[in-house]
Amino acid sequence: MSDSFFYFSMAIGVGLGAWGAYLSEQKNRSRQLGFLLGFFFGIIGILIIILLIQKKPNS
């Protein structure tokens, strides 16, 4: 495996993780959950986050 492929894969993973963290925060969930789902599961993780029901804020 070449170094450029590894760095490209890591960049894609971090990008999807950041997108997952953003989407998760919009649904009042933890950013860590969104990042991990996006990073490890990619576009499937993003779809899982989109399908999650929005959590009600604690009053």
N, C-alpha and C positions, 0 to 999 in steps of 0.2 A: 504494500500500500504506500503510495507516494505521500509526501508531506503536504502537498497542495490539496489533495483530496481530503486528508484529515482536517486541515484547517477550514476548508470549505464546508465540510460536514458539521464541524463545531459552530461555525458562523450561522448556518441554517438552524441548528438546534437552539442556539442562544436567541436568534431572532424569533423563532416560534415560541420559545419560552417567555420572551418579553411580551409578545402578543397575547399569550395565554394569561400572563399576570395582569395585563391591562383589562382583558375581558372579564377575568375573575373579580377584579376590583369593581367593575361596573355592576356586577351582580351581588355585591356586598359579601363576597367570600374572600378568603385569605389570598394574598398575592403569591405566597409560596406554593400553594396548591396549584394555582394556575400556571406558574412557571414550570413546576415539575411535570405536570401533565403535558404541557406544550413541548418541553425539552425531550422527555423520554418517549412520548407517543406521537409526536409530530402533529400532522393535520388531523389525525383521529382524536388526539387529546384536545385540539381546538374545538372539534365538533362536540365532544363531551361537555366542554365548558359552555358552549352555546346552548346545549340542550338542558343544562342544569336550571332548576327553578330558582328564581331570584329570592335570596334570603332576606327576610324582613329585618330592618335595623333594630338593635336593642334600644328600648326606650327607657 
